Amino acid sequence: MSTLKPSLLDYTQKELTELIKPAFRVKQIYNWLYHQYAESYDDMKNIPKALKEELAEKYLVNPLKIANKEESTDGTIKYLLELQDGKTMEAVWLKMKDELKDEDGVVYQEARYTICVSTQVGCKVGCTFCLTAKGGFTRDLSAGEIVAQVVTLKRDNNHKRNRKINIVYMGMGEPLDNLNNLAKAIEIFKEDEGLCIGGKRQTVSTSGLSTKIDKLGEMDLGVHIAISLHAVDDELRSELIPMNKAHNINSIIEAVKRFPIDTRKRVMFEYLVIKDKNDDLGSAKKLVKLLTDIKAKVNLIYFNPYPGTEYKRPTKADMVSFQEYLINHGLLCTIRDSKGIDISAACGQLKEKVAGEE
């Protein structure tokens, strides 16, 4: 990591004020980075040439570029992004709500988008159902490389700075394995004169590093947390997520109970449904019991098969009966729409596909 050149996106506004003088230039640069989505110093029209040359020697503007992208019929766009060391990772542009117009053609609801962000190149967790795990772990992303994903995707989709966007840290990698850079990126996103994305619009999705859930909670960043649970007993969870041996279900549930949560919000539990593994009503019953004392919402996810996997996609009927059981027993439960099913939208799919073609 030490050989990589830092990016301007690696720094908070306060930090840049210490690095760049006079201070008013930082406001101008921040405007270029986060409002105009500048990709080079040439874009920064009101910054003196001498200052740009001085900065260019020490800092990149944007540390990544778009290497490949696939667009789905539902508006989902999967990006393969190349970093300065040639490594690649993924980010996804998800359309959550359509733009709605009245009969006069006036927009009364803007389209809503979420960006799914990676925190690492590869992943250490080694989930058996995940394609990212097959590539192993390469390195953590810097705070600037995390921030750059949002800036790059907003720019590519001409998404104006003042339009709301949600961020979910559930791309490649385990966010809590890269906690310090994650926390810094969260703070940079929240900057009033930057992208101004509050903690309430940022969700950290974790496979359940219970000790680090506590550390994230102590930082009190105001973010939401989502837990990739996927199983209701330790035997199956350890098969799916080997790390469960060190952070078992009980330790995760207890850490979630300690996590500071906005009283109006719920903790999201992601539950990947795999045919004949965890799609039966016995599992649904155990899940209800497990989440009894938590203000929870369960998001059921269809397993999307990929070449070489032994796991199978559940039937719609089993998904619906699982959902109905949870709802009838007092749990808020949704079935996630499979977005981008006609493209390589599951984590690691586009990276593996492109690597396979080379």
Secondary structure by P-SEA (a helix, b strand, c coil): ccccccccccccaaaaaacccaaaaaaaaaaaacccccccccccccccaaaaaaaaaccccccccccccccccccbbbbbcccccccccbbbbbbcccccccccccccccbbbbbbccccccccccccccccccccccccccaaaaaaaaaaaaaaacccccbbbbbbcccccccccccaaaaaaaaaaacccccccccccbbbbbccaaaaaaaaaaaccbbbbbbccccccaaaaaaaccccccccaaaaaaaaaaccccccbbbbbbbbccccccccaaaaaaaaaaaccccbbbbbbcccccccccbbbbcaaaaaaaaaaaaaaccccccccccccccccccaaaaaaaaaac
